[in-house]
Structure formats: C-alpha cells, structure tokens
Amino acid sequence: MRLLRGVVVAALGIALTGCGVQPTGVVGAGESADGLTRGARLYFASPTGLRSVPVLNRDITDLNMVMKLLSAGPSQAETEAGLTTLVHELGGYAVEGKGTRVTVYLTSVYQQPAGDQGTGQLVCTLARTQSVIDPKVRADDVEVTLRPATGDKVGPFRCAEFLGG
C-alpha cells in the first residue's frame, strides 16, 4: 500500500513538473502610467475641486477654440452633476502655445485670484489642450501664464498646482 502510494505521488510529481510550462522572466510591457490622461478635456469647478470632462465629437486644433468651449460652461448633465464654471468674461484674448509654454494675452485686467478654481480651470484646460495639439508634450509639463493688458503677469502655473499634486 505504501509502495503504491509512493508510486502515485511520484507519478503526479513528474506529471506536474513536466507538463511543458517553462518558467519565464519578467515580461516588459512598457512604462507604467503616470501624469494626466490623454485626450482633450475641459476642467470645471465642483465642491470637491476641479473635475475634468472629455471633449467629445470635436477635433481640437487650436487653444483659442478650447477657450470658447470653456467659456460656454458645463452641459446640463454636467451642471446637474455639480459642475460649474468660475471663468468669468475675460474680454478679448489670444492664446499662444509653443512646446511646454502657453500664454494667454488678455485685453483687460485679470479679475480672478491667482490660486482659485477659475484660474485652475484655465490652466488645466489649456495644459491638456496643448498636449493634444503637440503630442510630444506631456500635459503635466505645460506651464500657463496669463498676461493682462495692465499689471503683472499671472503665473506661470502647472495644472498639478490646482489638483492638489
């Protein structure tokens, strides 16, 4: 009986170790995810901080275009979900982006406090859009500066400053 049990255990051991599955090393699958996700997004204010929503069914090719979308505010469904815009009428503006730098040239003064969610909406939306327009640029590397018609520049800021990061 012991002999039979020993033979069965040995046979199972050989079968399990010789089933053809070879050990492998670590398989590389690219870099781990970090930073902001890709794709055009608008940032809106909420009671818990900035929240982003995807820009769907639009080919974003210009920073000025996304400013118009941001100024229009959240959709009805987004408003019902607690999102709002704190970006008030900016007057005239022109936005330029090159590499990791985005500058908003305002034709009037900038009324928002520099560290508020309204400024964060502008910074994060423009940073994300710059990374969509120039795919070599990471959104979290973009610095946004506001240049009012009079007074000192506001910024530069990175989106992470407004997301608690």
C-alpha positions as CSV (number, residue, x, y, z in Angstrom):
1,M,0.0,0.0,0.0
2,R,2.8,2.4,0.9
3,L,4.6,1.4,-2.2
4,L,1.6,2.1,-4.4
5,R,1.0,5.5,-2.6
6,G,4.7,6.4,-3.2
7,V,4.4,5.5,-6.9
8,V,1.2,7.6,-7.3
9,V,2.8,10.6,-5.6
10,A,6.0,10.2,-7.7
11,A,4.0,9.9,-10.9
12,L,1.9,13.0,-10.1
13,G,5.1,14.9,-9.2
14,I,6.6,14.0,-12.6
15,A,3.4,14.9,-14.4
16,L,3.1,18.2,-12.8
17,T,6.7,19.3,-13.2
18,G,6.9,18.0,-16.7
19,C,3.7,19.5,-18.2
20,G,5.6,21.6,-20.7
21,V,5.2,25.0,-19.0
22,Q,8.5,26.6,-18.7
23,P,9.4,29.3,-16.2
24,T,9.7,32.8,-17.7
25,G,11.4,36.0,-16.6
26,V,9.8,39.4,-16.3
27,V,7.9,40.4,-19.4
28,G,8.3,44.1,-20.3
29,A,5.1,45.8,-21.2
30,G,6.2,49.4,-21.5
31,E,6.2,52.2,-19.0
32,S,3.8,52.5,-16.1
33,A,1.0,55.0,-16.4
34,D,1.6,58.4,-14.7
35,G,0.6,62.0,-15.0
36,L,-2.6,63.2,-16.7
37,T,-4.5,61.1,-19.1
38,R,-4.5,61.9,-22.8
39,G,-7.3,63.4,-24.9
40,A,-8.9,66.8,-24.9
41,R,-10.7,67.7,-21.6
42,L,-12.4,70.7,-20.1
43,Y,-11.9,71.4,-16.4
44,F,-14.8,72.7,-14.3
45,A,-15.2,73.7,-10.7
46,S,-17.0,71.5,-8.2
47,P,-17.4,71.5,-4.4
48,T,-14.6,68.9,-4.2
49,G,-12.2,70.8,-6.6
50,L,-11.6,70.7,-10.3
51,R,-13.1,67.9,-12.3
52,S,-12.4,67.2,-15.9
53,V,-14.8,66.2,-18.6
54,P,-13.9,64.8,-22.1
55,V,-14.4,66.9,-25.2
56,L,-16.4,64.6,-27.4
57,N,-17.0,64.8,-31.1
58,R,-14.7,67.7,-31.7
59,D,-11.3,67.9,-33.3
60,I,-9.4,70.3,-31.1
61,T,-6.8,72.1,-33.2
62,D,-6.5,75.5,-31.5
63,L,-6.1,76.8,-28.0
64,N,-8.5,79.6,-28.7
65,M,-11.2,77.1,-29.7
66,V,-11.0,75.3,-26.3
67,M,-11.2,78.7,-24.5
68,K,-14.6,79.3,-26.2
69,L,-15.8,75.8,-25.1
70,L,-14.7,76.5,-21.5
71,S,-16.4,79.9,-21.5
72,A,-19.6,78.2,-22.6
73,G,-19.7,76.3,-19.3
74,P,-20.7,72.8,-18.5
75,S,-23.5,70.9,-20.2
76,Q,-26.9,70.5,-18.5
77,A,-25.9,67.0,-17.3
78,E,-22.6,68.2,-16.0
79,T,-24.3,71.1,-14.2
80,E,-26.7,68.6,-12.6
81,A,-23.6,66.6,-11.5
82,G,-22.4,69.6,-9.6
83,L,-20.0,71.2,-12.1
84,T,-19.9,74.9,-12.8
85,T,-17.5,77.4,-14.3
86,L,-15.8,80.1,-12.5
87,V,-14.2,81.5,-15.6
88,H,-15.9,84.8,-16.0
89,E,-16.0,87.1,-19.0
90,L,-12.3,87.5,-20.0
91,G,-13.0,90.2,-22.6
92,G,-10.7,89.8,-25.6
93,Y,-7.9,87.3,-25.5
94,A,-5.4,85.5,-27.7
95,V,-3.8,82.2,-26.7
96,E,-0.4,81.0,-27.9
97,G,1.3,77.7,-27.2
98,K,4.8,76.5,-28.0
99,G,6.2,73.3,-26.5
100,T,5.5,73.3,-22.8
101,R,4.6,77.0,-22.7
102,V,1.2,78.5,-23.1
103,T,0.5,82.2,-22.8
104,V,-2.9,83.9,-22.6
105,Y,-2.8,87.6,-23.7
106,L,-5.7,89.4,-22.2
107,T,-7.0,92.8,-23.5
108,S,-8.2,93.7,-20.0
109,V,-7.2,93.0,-16.4
110,Y,-7.5,89.5,-14.9
111,Q,-10.1,89.6,-12.1
112,Q,-9.7,86.1,-10.6
113,P,-7.5,85.4,-7.6
114,A,-4.4,83.6,-8.9
115,G,-4.9,80.3,-6.9
116,D,-8.6,79.8,-7.3
117,Q,-10.5,77.2,-9.2
118,G,-11.3,79.6,-12.0
119,T,-7.6,80.1,-12.7
120,G,-7.2,76.3,-12.4
121,Q,-9.9,75.8,-15.0
122,L,-7.9,77.9,-17.5
123,V,-4.6,76.4,-16.6
124,C,-5.6,72.7,-16.7
125,T,-7.8,73.0,-19.8
126,L,-5.1,74.8,-21.7
127,A,-2.3,72.5,-20.5
128,R,-4.4,69.4,-21.6
129,T,-5.2,71.0,-24.9
130,Q,-1.5,71.9,-25.6
131,S,-0.6,68.2,-25.1
132,V,-3.3,67.2,-27.5
133,I,-2.2,69.7,-30.2
134,D,1.5,68.8,-29.6
135,P,1.6,65.0,-28.7
136,K,5.3,65.3,-27.7
137,V,4.3,67.5,-24.8
138,R,3.0,66.0,-21.6
139,A,0.1,67.9,-20.1
140,D,1.7,67.9,-16.6
141,D,4.8,69.6,-18.0
142,V,2.9,72.6,-19.5
143,E,3.2,76.0,-17.8
144,V,0.5,78.5,-18.4
145,T,1.0,82.3,-18.0
146,L,-1.7,84.9,-18.1
147,R,-0.7,88.4,-19.4
148,P,-3.3,91.0,-18.6
149,A,-3.3,94.3,-20.6
150,T,-2.1,96.1,-17.5
151,G,-0.3,94.9,-14.4
152,D,2.0,92.0,-13.7
153,K,1.8,88.6,-15.4
154,V,-0.1,85.9,-13.5
155,G,1.8,82.6,-13.3
156,P,3.3,80.5,-14.7
157,F,1.2,77.7,-13.3
158,R,1.1,74.0,-13.9
159,C,-2.2,72.0,-13.6
160,A,-0.9,69.9,-10.7
161,E,-0.9,73.1,-8.6
162,F,-4.7,73.1,-8.8
163,L,-5.3,69.4,-8.5
164,G,-3.6,69.0,-5.1
165,G,-0.5,67.5,-6.7
